[in-house]
Every structure is written in structure tokens, then in C-alpha cells.
């Protein structure tokens, strides 16, 4: 998806150009040599595949890509998107974002991304399986997938089912690879996946937002009280990222007043019941006409509603110079990759809004994918060895306290305290810690350099420096 509509006479930058502009803006604030910055910007490997697939309409040629943006650390890591709008430029932009995202959250991977140019609604499940398995075989032939090389994951238009097909295809070609399950993440839990991966991106977004909204001074500058409770939010896109973000925001006490989809939006100023909206979508095939909410035909209009937090969680280039002047939200929380153009960002920053950038905020997905990969390589579920041991140690401690005080803990209190951490507890704890530490690192970069005024530039400065250090330590740039 190269360009979007632009005002007459003005060329709107493509998604890839916007990402490169952000890298250049941040790179200019580092003292890295040009050659090193050039290497950090460019895609290391770009593979395009075209293959035939038999569908109910006859044979069709399907196109796909896999881009490994950076090999400064291996494996390379990044999702696979099924979208009719996909093109090479888009995949390169997404792969580049993965490099910086992994660096920001200290996940030791290079960046990658893949796409298949299809509208999945036009295919049966059987056809989608055939397409996914054939695409996987094309990646295997080119050494573009493997637990040590390149590890895909879900993205727009894909989920656990596609990842299971990819893992199965890879294992069939590599029967002696004991780590074969680590060739892809986001798998179903029964197929080597990890608990908490499905909701990880949305959960990470809400951990990140919680940390950003905790600072009373920052919030006062926006004219808002600290904390998520009581704030209002609009979410664009009700897929994996949008649904889970809306759900966790509602759990944190934020009123989600509108959800927008490609075919319209639903609005309720008192707050939407997110779980009921999901049920309505499952039952009717659409979020529209949700009982108790007002339906509007143009989803994009909902982004301009008066609210505290706007979460674009659909696709890139959704907030442009065209609609940015009308956006009222003080906090733009980028759930999608590349939802805000650089021009729109300038407009929003000039209005005093803050933008919590994609490269940080939606990194929960890759963080938990990293945990899944570690689980696959270690061949053991997190918590399996120590959960019961922990529980018994806490029980002994409580019993000792009870006998020395002569008081008994209530059963519910005892269960809460003695509960040993299982996989989901450890995953969520690791995710929360990652999001908080990464946010604090970004803020420290801002605090150190008064030239850096926004979170995106700080996030890119921090990650460019980390990637550069890797290259220098590898001796590539002596
Ligand atoms: P998804 O396919 O699960 O959901 C996307 C949703 O957006 C769908 O419901 C779709 O109908 C809707 N949509 C499409 N066009 C729209 C429009 N113009 N207006 C409103 N809604 C629209 O995809 P996802 O996994 O939730 O990914 C969404 C974004 O988040 C993408 O930019 C993706 O790269 C990014 N992301 C995803 C993950 C992940 O773990 N899945 C991780 C990081 C970033």
C-alpha cells in the first residue's frame, strides 16, 4: 500500500518513506557514520514468490513476500500479513519497524515481515490452508524460515491456525530438527504455542498506556488526571489487536466510547460492552447495529470523536495531514503499525497531543513470541519445574506466621498468597516488566537529550543505537 489520498498538489509519503523519515530524523541525532546508518536502514534480504494454487475458480497465481530487514541478530522475526493491499514496499516498511521494535524491548532478534497478497474473505478454509502451506514451502526452499533463521508470527489477516499450518509444513520438511516448532510463533497452545500470545499485543498496549498515564506531570500537561480509569477511548479496528486493547482498557476502567471497522463504527458515550460487542460481531458478522449503540456508516469519522485516547489498531496511514487537524484525542496510542504519517504527527504534536509510537506500544506481540520461541527451544512449559515448589514454600511460610501469631488466614487469602506462578502468570509478568522498562528507557533518552521532544524520535534513537552497537560488536564496521 504505497500512498494514500493527498490534498491536491501534495504527494503523500508512502508508509515505507514515513518509516525511513523517522529513522533519518532520529539518526541525525546520533553520531553514527553515514555508512552504518545506511546499513541500518536498508532491507538485508527481499524475497518475492509467485506460486499457483488451485481454488474453486480454477488455478490462480498468488504473490507473496518475505523481507528480512536486519541480520544484526538472528533469527529474524516478524509477522505474516494476508492483505490484498500488500506490496513489497509495505512489507519492507513493516520489516524495518520489527528491527527497531525488537531492539526497543530488548528481544534479541533481527526484524522481518511477510505478506501474501490475498483478501482472505474470498477463499475457503481449505484454500487458505493450501495457500499457507505452499507459501511456507517457498520460504523453506529459500532458507527464509527456521528457528535459527527467520521466525514468522501472526499479523493482519492471520492467526493461530495459519501458524499451525506453517509449523506443520516446516516439520514435514525437517523431520530431524528437534527444534522445528520454534520456526514460527503464535501457534495454538496445543501445537507448541504459549498461553497469553493471542492477547499479548493488546495486553502490552494497555501495560504501555498504564505506564504512560501514570505520570501525573505528563498527564497534567495534557489537561488530564493520571491513570486509565475514567478516561475515554476510541478504537479503530476490532481484530486481534483492537479487540484485546478495548477489552483490557475497559477492564482498567476506561470508557471505550466507539469502535470503528472498515464498514462503519458503533458509538455509545456511556461506554461499549466490549465482550457483548464481540459476541454481536460473531453472531451477525459485523459490529454494526450493536444494540444500545449508534451506528455510523463511515468508520473513519469515529476517530475524530471527542475522547482522551485514540487507538488506531487497523492499518497504516490512517491518521494523515487530512484528518489530523480534526482529531481531538490527547493521547494517540498506536496499536497498528504505521497508523500516523510523519506530517500528521507534526500536526498532532503542535496541538500538544502525545503519540505513543507503534515501535514501542505494540511490541507485546513480539515479546511474548520471544517467550514462545524460548519455550519451544527448551522443550518445557514455563512454571513446570518450580510452580509446586513455590506454592509449598509459601504455604510453609504462612503456617509459620499462623503458629507464631495464633491467627488463621482466610482460605481465599491463603490461596492468593500461596499460588505458584504458572505459564500465563510468568508470561504476563514478563510482558508487563518489558513494557514498563522499555517505556522508561525511552523517557531516559528524552531526558538526556533536550533536542528530542517526542516519544517516537526517542524510541528510534534508542533502538538505532542498540542496533549500531550490535553491528560494531560484530566487527562489521571496525
Ligand atoms: P486483524 O486482521 O486481526 O484485525 C484487523 C481489523 O481491522 C479487522 O477486523 C479489519 O476488518 C479491520 N479493518 C481493516 N480496515 C479497516 C479500516 N479502514 N477501518 C477500521 N477497521 C479496519 O489484524 P491485527 O493482528 O489486529 O493487526 C492490526 C494492526 O496491528 C496491523 O497494523 C498489524 O501490523 C498490527 N500488529 C499486530 C500484531 C499482532 O500480534 N497481531 C502485533 C503488532 C502489531
Boltz pocket constraint, residues with backbone or C-beta under 6 A from the ligand:
constraints:
  - pocket:
      binder: B
      contacts: [[A, 154], [A, 155], [A, 156], [A, 157], [A, 158], [A, 197], [A, 198], [A, 201], [A, 236], [A, 237], [A, 238], [A, 239], [A, 240], [A, 241], [A, 242], [A, 260], [A, 261], [A, 262], [A, 263], [A, 299], [A, 300], [A, 313], [A, 314], [A, 315], [A, 316], [A, 335], [A, 336], [A, 337], [A, 338], [A, 362], [A, 363], [A, 365], [A, 366]]
      max_distance: 6.0
